[in-house]
Amino acid sequence: MRDRWLLDHPFYRRWEAGELTRAELTSYAEQYGFFEALLPAFLAALSGQLDGAARELVEANLADEVTPPSHLELFERFARHYGARDVPASPAMSRLLDAYASVLDRGPVCALAGLLAYESQGAPIADSKGSGLATNYGASEDALEFWREHGTTEVDHAAWTFDALAALDPDPDEVAEGARLVGDAWWSFLDERELLRGELTSA
């Protein structure tokens, strides 16, 4: 999935360079929140498809997501800082949510592979976002906490997801299918952010 390494995407490169407008950050927060709200339900459904060590690893990930303050609560602090509003899911975000539903429907191997496609990148992405927000965008400590937390916890989540997948002795083709479905959907979401660049102006 090196061709879907998200930090190579132009949108994240502009984030790191301090080139996003506040309106772009606001729009990003409005849309990313849909994924953050989905994740606990996805993990709960996935754990129901598993047993033994694999289930325990996914449940540990879920516990991290929902233990107060939950990751969604931390994300909402970031979103509020940038003035996020309640808006409908964008077309690309809707496709991303559908991709997670699709890998769940295809079984635990596809679902774990799809989960790993993003979580294997989660820590460096969070570190990059947090650093960019602190250096270039004047983010408050509340706005940074979500990203700083994920710079640490996503290391564990990726390891747990990898170990859960390995415990299933998976078919490599199923792994590739799940990873590709989710990886492509994340890339498409960032493509959408770039396409909106000209429409979003600073507040």
PEZIRA-V462768 format. One record per pair of residues at least 4 apart in sequence whose ideal C-beta (glycine too) atoms are under 8 Angstrom apart, sorted by the first residue. I is the first residue (numbers start at 1). J is the second residue. D is the distance in whole Angstrom. If there is no record, write none. Layout:
<<I J D> <I J D>>
This chain:
<<1 5 7> <1 117 6> <1 179 6> <1 180 8> <1 183 5> <4 117 7> <4 183 4> <4 184 7> <4 186 7> <4 187 5> <5 121 7> <6 12 6> <6 121 6> <6 125 6> <6 186 6> <6 187 7> <6 190 7> <7 12 5> <7 13 8> <7 16 8> <7 121 7> <7 124 6> <7 125 6> <7 128 6> <8 12 8> <8 13 7> <9 13 7> <9 187 7> <9 190 4> <9 191 8> <9 194 8> <10 14 6> <10 190 8> <10 194 6> <11 15 7> <11 190 4> <11 191 8> <11 193 5> <11 194 5> <12 16 6> <12 125 7> <12 128 7> <12 129 8> <12 190 7> <13 17 6> <14 19 4> <14 20 6> <15 19 8> <15 20 5> <15 128 7> <15 129 6> <15 132 5> <16 128 6> <16 131 8> <16 132 5> <17 132 8> <17 136 8> <18 132 7> <18 135 7> <18 136 3> <18 137 7> <20 24 4> <20 25 6> <20 28 8> <20 137 7> <21 25 7> <21 200 6> <21 201 6> <21 202 4> <22 26 6> <22 82 7> <22 83 8> <22 137 8> <22 202 5> <22 203 5> <23 27 6> <23 200 4> <23 201 6> <23 202 6> <23 203 6> <24 28 6> <24 193 7> <24 196 8> <24 197 7> <24 200 5> <25 29 6> <25 82 5> <25 137 7> <26 30 6> <26 82 5> <26 83 5> <26 84 6> <26 85 8> <26 203 7> <27 31 7> <27 193 7> <27 196 7> <27 200 6> <28 32 6> <28 193 6> <29 33 6> <29 78 6> <29 79 4> <29 82 5> <29 84 4> <30 79 7> <30 84 5> <30 85 6> <30 86 8> <30 87 5> <31 35 8> <31 87 8> <31 89 7> <31 90 5> <31 92 8> <31 93 5> <31 189 7> <32 36 6> <32 75 7> <33 37 6> <33 72 8> <33 75 6> <33 76 7> <33 79 6> <33 84 7> <34 38 6> <34 89 5> <34 93 5> <34 97 6> <35 39 7> <35 93 7> <35 96 6> <35 97 7> <36 71 7> <36 72 5> <36 75 5> <37 72 6> <38 42 6> <38 97 6> <38 100 6> <39 43 6> <39 65 6> <39 71 8> <40 44 6> <40 62 6> <40 65 5> <40 66 5> <40 70 8> <40 72 7> <41 45 6> <42 46 6> <42 100 5> <42 104 7> <42 111 8> <42 115 8> <43 47 6> <43 58 6> <43 59 8> <43 61 6> <43 62 4> <43 65 6> <43 115 8> <44 48 7> <44 62 6> <45 49 7> <45 104 6> <46 50 7> <46 58 5> <46 104 6> <46 108 7> <46 111 5> <46 112 7> <46 115 7> <47 55 5> <47 58 4> <47 59 5> <47 62 6> <49 104 8> <49 107 7> <49 108 4> <49 111 7> <50 54 4> <50 55 4> <50 58 6> <50 108 6> <50 164 7> <51 55 5> <52 56 7> <52 167 7> <53 57 6> <53 163 8> <53 164 7> <53 167 5> <54 58 7> <54 108 7> <54 112 8> <54 163 8> <54 164 4> <54 165 8> <54 167 4> <54 168 6> <55 59 6> <55 164 8> <56 60 6> <57 61 7> <57 160 4> <57 161 7> <57 163 6> <57 164 4> <57 167 8> <58 62 6> <58 112 8> <58 160 7> <58 161 8> <58 164 6> <59 63 6> <60 64 7> <60 160 6> <61 65 7> <61 157 5> <61 160 6> <61 161 7> <62 66 6> <63 67 6> <64 71 7> <64 153 6> <64 156 8> <64 157 7> <65 70 6> <65 71 5> <65 72 8> <66 70 5> <66 71 8> <68 73 7> <69 73 4> <69 74 6> <70 74 7> <71 75 6> <71 146 7> <71 149 7> <71 150 8> <72 76 6> <73 77 7> <74 78 7> <74 145 5> <74 146 4> <74 149 6> <75 79 6> <75 146 5> <76 80 6> <77 81 7> <77 142 4> <77 143 6> <77 145 6> <77 146 7> <78 82 7> <78 139 8> <78 142 8> <78 143 5> <78 144 8> <78 145 8> <78 146 5> <78 147 7> <79 84 4> <80 84 7> <80 142 8> <81 139 6> <81 140 5> <81 142 6> <81 143 4> <82 143 7> <83 203 7> <89 93 4> <89 94 5> <89 97 7> <90 94 7> <90 192 6> <91 95 7> <91 192 7> <92 96 6> <92 185 8> <92 188 5> <92 189 4> <92 191 7> <92 192 4> <93 97 6> <93 189 6> <93 192 8> <94 98 6> <95 99 6> <95 185 6> <95 188 6> <95 189 8> <96 100 7> <96 182 8> <96 185 4> <96 186 7> <96 188 7> <96 189 5> <97 101 7> <98 102 6> <98 185 8> <99 103 7> <99 114 7> <99 181 5> <99 182 5> <99 184 8> <99 185 4> <100 104 7> <100 114 7> <100 182 7> <100 185 8> <101 105 6> <102 106 7> <102 181 6> <103 110 4> <103 111 5> <103 113 7> <103 114 4> <103 115 8> <103 178 5> <103 181 6> <103 182 6> <104 110 8> <104 111 5> <106 110 4> <106 111 7> <106 174 8> <106 177 7> <106 178 7> <107 111 7> <107 174 7> <108 112 6> <108 168 6> <109 113 6> <109 165 7> <109 168 6> <109 170 4> <109 171 7> <109 174 4> <109 175 6> <109 178 7> <110 114 6> <110 174 5> <110 175 8> <110 177 6> <110 178 4> <110 181 7> <111 115 6> <111 178 7> <112 116 6> <112 161 6> <112 164 6> <112 165 4> <112 168 7> <112 170 8> <112 178 7> <113 117 7> <113 165 6> <113 170 7> <113 174 7> <113 175 4> <113 176 7> <113 177 7> <113 178 3> <113 179 5> <113 182 8> <114 118 8> <114 178 4> <114 179 6> <114 181 6> <114 182 4> <115 119 6> <115 161 5> <115 182 7> <116 120 5> <116 158 7> <116 161 5> <116 162 6> <116 165 6> <116 179 7> <117 121 8> <117 178 7> <117 179 4> <117 180 8> <117 182 4> <117 183 4> <117 186 7> <118 122 6> <118 182 6> <118 183 8> <118 186 6> <119 154 6> <119 157 5> <119 158 5> <119 161 5> <120 158 5> <120 161 8> <120 162 8> <121 125 5> <122 126 6> <122 150 6> <122 154 3> <122 157 7> <122 158 6> <123 127 6> <123 150 7> <123 151 5> <123 152 7> <123 154 4> <123 155 5> <123 158 7> <124 128 6> <125 129 6> <125 150 8> <125 154 8> <126 130 6> <126 147 5> <126 148 8> <126 149 8> <126 150 4> <126 151 4> <126 154 6> <127 131 6> <127 147 8> <127 151 4> <128 132 6> <129 133 6> <129 147 5> <130 134 6> <130 144 5> <130 147 4> <130 148 5> <130 151 6> <131 135 6> <132 136 5> <132 137 7> <133 137 5> <133 139 4> <133 143 7> <133 144 6> <133 147 7> <134 139 6> <134 144 6> <139 143 4> <139 144 5> <140 144 7> <141 145 7> <144 148 6> <145 149 6> <146 150 6> <147 151 6> <148 152 7> <149 153 6> <150 154 5> <152 156 8> <153 157 6> <154 158 6> <155 159 7> <156 160 6> <157 161 6> <158 162 6> <159 163 6> <160 164 6> <161 165 6> <162 166 6> <163 167 6> <164 168 7> <165 170 6> <165 175 7> <166 170 8> <170 174 6> <170 175 5> <171 175 7> <172 176 6> <173 177 6> <174 178 6> <175 179 6> <176 180 6> <177 181 6> <178 182 7> <179 183 6> <180 184 6> <181 185 7> <182 186 6> <183 187 6> <184 188 6> <185 189 7> <186 190 7> <187 191 6> <188 192 7> <189 193 7> <190 194 7> <191 195 6> <192 196 6> <193 197 7> <196 200 6>>
